[in-house]
């Protein structure tokens, strides 16, 4: 149980234990930490711990510990950082491979060291017996003990990694890489047994993937990347199986590929299909399934011709020739003749299965398609495969299938077979197709020639001497011909008998053989029945039949309905019974699984609790025992030293002995012993030095004498080689002189030829130079014209831009002048409006003054303006309104004038909250031409100045410029304040 609060403490403890040589304890510490439930959250330090953990597992070859640790680490980082798990697994495989390679390099004979049939099997009994009998182990056994364990561990590593990474969508690439490396391991070291197990493991993983569809992080085979990884793995498995010549596993790999494609309902790429059919041809050839072999070659030819655009004519002819020859060597007779019903059913099922594999149809099955020799040959002719083959193959096809030469068929075919056997080789434009060798088809074709010859001879002759037949067949002797003919007769292809006593061969008709007479009793019975019917014809019962006919149809219908009703009732009862049984089984299974799950969970909890308890007790007990043993060992060592050294003070009985004191005594003793040992080593080194010096002094004169002898021998050898070299040089010089004299006769011709060649090259050079200068001048002129045109275009564009710019500037100046003119007119208009407003105000004041005087005259007393300063604006406005009404030139009714006067003599209106009922002259004074808000009323013409200004003759704020608007608003505020607070 992990008692470390932090993972760093466990890592430090493990490193300390490794430094003192206790790797097993260090591995146990790291294993407890990794399997602890306390540290289930991923941290960076856990990755370092896993690296150290897998290193210890590899050093100590603890595969089970490595598997447990990797499984726990996968649980920790599956959803957080799966890249860390990938790095740890790669490091684990790298260390295992490196250790295995080191062990292999240390072994002197690798083949003998790896001569083990099964890496998972224990030692054989004879090996154990030999190890006990022989006292000194041989070199082979030592190599086996050195290399085989590491290769066992490497194989276990691959199995562990594949088991951990299986059906994990996030680590599909690493799973495929591990599978490929395991395949290469089996191929490199010829591990056939392990390869079979590896194929079975990968196959089970795929089955579990399709079985548990609701699994978390399950790979999606419909994704192109996942499908491609799985396909690459299966095709690599297929290649390694064929390289190791494990044809059964290769066929299983073919079925795996087909099953995978049926599962995802997709067809592989053409490049993969080429490999598929190429390996399928090898498998069918090894299994002597010539019909399927021919169909596989036909599919391969179709793929290469359709998708391989780089296919050369020679390679196409070789592939087409292979297809035609493979189709020809199929037996011309069926093997189902005389077979039982079970054999026929098995053959039909096998044909359907092979048709699916060859056709690779995922949706439509090929059950109704007949795979036969005649159908294949017809298809080859219809598809033009025969026209692509070589001429020798075409001639061979016509001789064997369409010509009739009973006597000289073999003599005509023999030279063609000799030519065909020389064809073949590696296909340069089809790398995926294996090397094509047509010579391997020759023995089977010779057997086909014998069958065709016997068939044609049986149609012409009834008897022939054995010697004549042997002379007609130059390929085999008559014993081989007899073996071939026995199989043909067995399958009803020909009818012949060999009479060795007379030395003849008897040919007969197939209809007279035993197969035709096998049912002679049944044929005889049928014939006798016919004769009896002819001699004794049956009596005429038409009258009785006429009586039964009217009710026969109704009876048949009733019986038929009754039978249908009974059948439906029986089927419903069966379905109900089956449904009840299925429901009961499902309920029973669910109850059983639930109970089993509860039992298993309780058992797991109990086992986990017991395991934890035993583990804690064991750790405590080990700690106590270790401390006690250390103290006892130290005490015993101290007692031994005290007995050996009389001068050393022994440990007294009553003295208190502790572990610390014993350790101090032990360290002191070790230090003293180390010093004594160093002194002994120094003395021994001095002795060895004297001895080595003496040996060298004795060997010096001997070495000198040997050196002098070597000098003399090498001098003699040098002189002999020098003489030989001088003689060879003289001979070479003489030969060179003769060669020079022989070639000197051609010197004049050589000079003439050289001069002619130089003149021709000079003329060619001059001509090309003149052409080059002319071409350069043309290019220069063209470029000048192009530059001139470009300059004109640029000048025109610049002038046009300046014209447009000048036009824009004139337009802007004109707009500015118009705006300035409008502004001046607006200022003048405003001044006139202000002057008119001032005159209006003065006139209103005069009217108000007259009204005041009139009222004083009517009342007979002066009006105190200072007493009610806030009522004057309202009265003034009312009097102004009344006085201004006649000035408009409109008719005012009498009752309106009386109402106005009455309101003027009534109680004065109270000023409103903001200083009066009506605003006076400075702020929105109501006039006949405008209402209280300065809007135009009747009497003001549309479009006049009063329509474009507010109260008091102010221009409208919406039409006036901002400066005038501010000025008018300022004057309005001033008038309002003066009207609300009039001066006394």
Secondary structure, DSSP 4 states (H G I P E B T S, - for coil): ----SSHHHHHHHHHHHHHTT-HHHHHHHHHHHHT-SS--S--HHHHHHHHHHHHHHHHHT-HHHHHHHHHHHHHHHTTT-HHHHHHHHHHHHHHHHHHHHHHHHH-S-HHHHT--S-TTS---HHHHHHHHH-SS--HHHHHHHHHHHHHHHHHHHHHHHHHHHTT-GGGHHHHHHHHHHHHHHHHHTT-HHHHHHHHHHHHHHHHHHHH-TT-TT---TTSHHHHHHHHHHHHHHHHHHHHTT-HHHHHHHHHHHHHHHHHHT----HHHHHHHHHHHHHHHHHTT-HHHHHHHHHHHHHHHHHH-TT--HHHHHHHHHHHHHHHHTS-SS-TTTT--HHHHHHHHHHHHHHHHHHH--SSS--TTS---HHHHHHHHHHHTHHHHS-HHHHHHHHHHHT---TTTHHHHHHHHHHHHHH-EE--SS-TTSPPEEGGGGHHHHHHHHHHHHHHHHHHH-SEEEHHHHHHH--SS-HHHHHHHHHHHHHTTS--EEEETTTTEEEE--GGGSHHHHTTHHHHHHHHHHHHHHHHSPPPP-HHHHHHHHHHHHHHHHHHHHHHHHHHHHHHHHHHHHHHHHHHHHHHHHHHHHHHHHHHHHHHHHHHHHHHHHHHHHHHHHHHHHHHHHHHHHHHHHHHHHHHH-TTSPPPPSSS---HHHHHHHHHHHHHHHHHHHHHHHHHHHHHHHHHHHHHHHHHHHHHHHHHHHHHHHHHHHHHHHHHHHHHHHHHHHHHHHHHHHHHGGGHHHHHHHHHHHHHHHHHHHHHHHHHHHHHHHHHHHHHHHHHHHHHHHHHHHHHHHHHHHHHHHHHHHHHHHHHHHHHHHHHHHHHHHHHHHHHHHHHHHHHHHHHHHHHHHHHSS---TTTTTTTHHHHHHHHHHHHHHHHTT----HHHHHHHHHHHHSSPPPP-TTS-SS--TTS---BTTB-TTS-B-TTS-TTSTGGGB-GGGPBPTTTS-HHHHHHHHHHHHHHHHHHHS---
